[in-house]
Amino acid sequence: MMIEIKCRFTGRVLFSREADGNTLKATVEAAVEKRADLGDADLRGAYLRGADLGGADLRDAYLRGADLRDADLRDAYLRGADLGGADLRGADLRGADLRDADLRGAYLRGADLRGADLRDAYLRGADLGGADLRGADLRGADLRDAYLRGEKLTQAPLSLLNLRWPILVTEKYLTIGCQCHTHEAWRNFSDEEIAKMSDGALEWWRQWKGALVLLCDAHSGKSGELQGFSAAKGEAA
């Protein structure tokens, strides 16, 4: 059976595979294995559950409504891809380039997005419940009405990547490394509780607590501005 992957705009064949019992999933995996250029590929609604697509070149690909549950998309190049409504539950997107990608209404529950580049991505209404966003770059991303850990976001989270642990600040939660707690919980943790989280955690927390509490307050609207905070130095005055 011959299956062709075509350009979404011109209909040009980007890759083809002929084999007994061939499937679109097998064809896409073969294309990735051969390092084929799948930019602008028309893969709308494709069944690619569990597919091995690590390092795939899928820039500007049309993947709207595709089933990518549990797919391996590590380091995939998905810049500008249309993934609106795609099912990416449990997908491995570590290090993936998702800049400018359209992920409106996408299902990303439980997805691994550690280190993913989501700058200027459109994530409005996306389901990010249980997704791992440690180290993800969310600068400029539109996360209005997205769901993260049961929290409906109204603005993009703040992401800090250059400290000892990656930090993500939403309107309700502060995530430091693998520790995710409410702003209020972080504010009230005892030294003993902080010390148990990781080696060196207490010393680090004493250094950065003031600045991070100010960031949380500002992001949640409790403070009109970061008074006394130097963004350049990253410390409380």
Secondary structure, DSSP 8 states (H G I E B T S, - for coil): -EEEEEBTTT--EEEEEE-TT--HHHHHHHHHHTT-B-TTBB-TT-B-TT-B-TT-B-TT-B-TT-B-TT-B-TT-B-TT-B-TT-B-TT-B-TT-B-TT-B-TT-B-TT-B-TT-B-TT-B-TT-B-TT-B-TT-B-TT-B-TT-EETTEE-SS--EEE-SSSS-EEE-SSEEEETTEEEEHHHHHH--HHHHHTTSTTHHHHHHHHHHHHHHHHHHHTTSSSS-TTEETTTTEE-
